[in-house]
């Protein structure tokens, strides 16, 4: 099958960009994949995209949301990791005109259906590539009791300030989406990291934190799957019970005091921590690979009515 993947171009680490991992999975499934990288010129994007569609004649068009950089297009398979209310108008219209919306959270899929989408499912989109997301030898420069990698929103910073007061050995990596870092966190902040460095950090820590973004009621961000794929023990604010079994493959905390108590417990019980980390590793590498995600997605697409 010829599949055209339309995606915003990202400046960092092309190989590790999720959409490139989608491409690898689809090629491994035996499909021909062409990537159209969106630029900042809406009109040029539209012209070049339609020219490519007419010349290459793909059987499926996978559209990855994330930037308001193209005018609406019809009959795509529309991927979005956030609720439709966080997207631009053109992206929302593309989603509503799509044959299928693929969401990262069950609540997002339901909201798309209420909004008028033809079909919407939650796979989720996030997953892992076993050749990239895997344990690596621990490195002394990354060793820490507790680590977090991700966007350091103001809400997350408030949580980490509470952990600092409890004298937890914490290391923070990631971007500053609000352009601000609390002064009390500066000594433990090591900047943004990408690609293989992320797997090295997770492979070198005792506990990896995953405070799931508030726009994901059930969870399903990339870290949900990347953390256990690297063999790390995951402490998350929530997860879908269909993806991981709580207290067996992942540990869930309810609030800051609960998180602090669980960090203390699992730091002092390394055998229990390793057992859960190993179970999470087995589960994610068995059930949550991009190859399995897209195999299921293509089966679902084949079952859709021909003119949906």
ChimeraX attribute file (.defattr): number of C-alpha atoms within 10 A of each C-alpha:
attribute: neighborCount
match mode: 1-to-1
recipient: residues
	/A:1	13
	/A:2	16
	/A:3	20
	/A:4	24
	/A:5	22
	/A:6	20
	/A:7	20
	/A:8	19
	/A:9	17
	/A:10	12
	/A:11	7
	/A:12	10
	/A:13	10
	/A:14	13
	/A:15	12
	/A:16	15
	/A:17	15
	/A:18	17
	/A:19	21
	/A:20	15
	/A:21	20
	/A:22	23
	/A:23	22
	/A:24	17
	/A:25	21
	/A:26	23
	/A:27	15
	/A:28	11
	/A:29	14
	/A:30	10
	/A:31	14
	/A:32	14
	/A:33	19
	/A:34	16
	/A:35	16
	/A:36	18
	/A:37	13
	/A:38	22
	/A:39	16
	/A:40	13
	/A:41	11
	/A:42	14
	/A:43	13
	/A:44	14
	/A:45	18
	/A:46	17
	/A:47	11
	/A:48	13
	/A:49	19
	/A:50	14
	/A:51	12
	/A:52	15
	/A:53	14
	/A:54	10
	/A:55	9
	/A:56	13
	/A:57	14
	/A:58	17
	/A:59	10
	/A:60	17
	/A:61	23
	/A:62	21
	/A:63	26
	/A:64	20
	/A:65	22
	/A:66	17
	/A:67	16
	/A:68	18
	/A:69	20
	/A:70	21
	/A:71	14
	/A:72	18
	/A:73	17
	/A:74	14
	/A:75	18
	/A:76	22
	/A:77	23
	/A:78	25
	/A:79	24
	/A:80	25
	/A:81	23
	/A:82	19
	/A:83	19
	/A:84	21
	/A:85	11
	/A:86	13
	/A:87	17
	/A:88	15
	/A:89	14
	/A:90	16
	/A:91	25
	/A:92	23
	/A:93	17
	/A:94	24
	/A:95	32
	/A:96	25
	/A:97	22
	/A:98	26
	/A:99	23
	/A:100	24
	/A:101	26
	/A:102	27
	/A:103	26
	/A:104	24
	/A:105	26
	/A:106	20
	/A:107	17
	/A:108	26
	/A:109	25
	/A:110	17
	/A:111	15
	/A:112	23
	/A:113	15
	/A:114	11
	/A:115	12
	/A:116	12
	/A:117	21
	/A:118	16
	/A:119	20
	/A:120	26
	/A:121	22
	/A:122	20
	/A:123	20
	/A:124	23
	/A:125	24
	/A:126	22
	/A:127	28
	/A:128	31
	/A:129	21
	/A:130	18
	/A:131	6
	/A:132	16
	/A:133	24
	/A:134	22
	/A:135	20
	/A:136	16
	/A:137	10
	/A:138	15
	/A:139	12
	/A:140	10
	/A:141	9
	/A:142	17
	/A:143	17
	/A:144	18
	/A:145	16
	/A:146	21
	/A:147	22
	/A:148	23
	/A:149	23
	/A:150	20
	/A:151	17
	/A:152	24
	/A:153	17
	/A:154	16
	/A:155	11
	/A:156	16
	/A:157	19
	/A:158	14
	/A:159	15
	/A:160	22
	/A:161	14
	/A:162	14
	/A:163	18
	/A:164	15
	/A:165	9
	/A:166	13
	/A:167	9
	/A:168	16
	/A:169	12
	/A:170	21
	/A:171	22
	/A:172	23
	/A:173	20
	/A:174	17
	/A:175	18
	/A:176	16
	/A:177	12
	/A:178	10
	/A:179	9
	/A:180	12
	/A:181	16
	/A:182	13
	/A:183	8
	/A:184	13
	/A:185	17
	/A:186	11
	/A:187	10
	/A:188	14
	/A:189	17
	/A:190	14
	/A:191	12
	/A:192	16
	/A:193	14
	/A:194	14
	/A:195	15
	/A:196	14
	/A:197	13
	/A:198	19
	/A:199	23
	/A:200	21
	/A:201	29
	/A:202	32
	/A:203	26
	/A:204	25
	/A:205	23
	/A:206	21
	/A:207	25
	/A:208	27
	/A:209	25
	/A:210	25
	/A:211	21
	/A:212	20
	/A:213	18
	/A:214	10
	/A:215	14
	/A:216	19
	/A:217	15
	/A:218	19
	/A:219	26
	/A:220	26
	/A:221	22
	/A:222	19
	/A:223	23
	/A:224	27
	/A:225	25
	/A:226	26
	/A:227	32
	/A:228	30
	/A:229	31
	/A:230	28
	/A:231	26
	/A:232	29
	/A:233	31
	/A:234	26
	/A:235	24
	/A:236	21
	/A:237	20
	/A:238	22
	/A:239	22
	/A:240	15
	/A:241	11
	/A:242	7
	/A:243	19
	/A:244	19
	/A:245	17
	/A:246	18
	/A:247	12
	/A:248	15
	/A:249	22
	/A:250	27
	/A:251	24
	/A:252	19
	/A:253	18
	/A:254	10
	/A:255	10
	/A:256	15
	/A:257	14
	/A:258	12
	/A:259	20
	/A:260	17
	/A:261	12
	/A:262	16
	/A:263	22
	/A:264	13
	/A:265	13
	/A:266	18
	/A:267	15
	/A:268	11
	/A:269	11
	/A:270	12
	/A:271	11
	/A:272	15
	/A:273	23
	/A:274	17
	/A:275	14
	/A:276	24
	/A:277	26
	/A:278	19
	/A:279	18
	/A:280	29
	/A:281	24
	/A:282	16
	/A:283	18
	/A:284	24
	/A:285	20
	/A:286	11
	/A:287	15
	/A:288	23
	/A:289	21
	/A:290	24
	/A:291	23
	/A:292	17
	/A:293	20
	/A:294	18
	/A:295	13
	/A:296	13
	/A:297	19
	/A:298	12
	/A:299	10
	/A:300	12
	/A:301	15
	/A:302	10
	/A:303	9
	/A:304	12
	/A:305	8
	/A:306	8
	/A:307	6
	/A:308	12
